[in-house]
Amino acid sequence: MIYVQDYDEVLKKTAGEFFMSTLHYVGDLQSWSRQKGVDLSEPSHPMRLFTEGKNLMLLVQSEIQESKLDEVIRALSVRWSLKDNASDPATSLNSVKKRLTYCLLKECAKTVKGVAGDDLLEDEWAVKEMEKLGFFHE
């Protein structure tokens, strides 16, 4: 089991880079979405961006099964193979911190004009942002 709040500092710092002031932790993202009537486009994804008033917030499932996080990363590998069989950025996501950061940036990508709505473009954007932020130089 991954306790996401153990990574709160890095998630808040990364979220701040993209003008998200609030991370809101919930026990079960799917239950929260049902209560609020919010559609989860990727039900296995442990994070979801939403707006509350004029604020952009990131909703984060507080506990994640490692297998669920693995599913998200496997999906990245599959999508990436459609673009490039020689490289796979998922192999660089070799820590929980990097995997959670990818999930956060994947959600951010859904707000980027010209990227949002295309899973592969969202993946590319998230990976490039991780490179810019130095996550692959650790």
Secondary structure, 3 states (H helix, E strand, C coil): CEEHHHHHHHHHHHHHHCCCCEEEEECCHHHHHHHHCCCCCCCCCCEEEEEECCEEEEEEECEECHHHHHHHHHHHHHHHHHHCCCCCHHHHCCCHHHHHHHHHHHHHHCCCCCCCCCHHHHHHHHHHHHHHCCHHHC
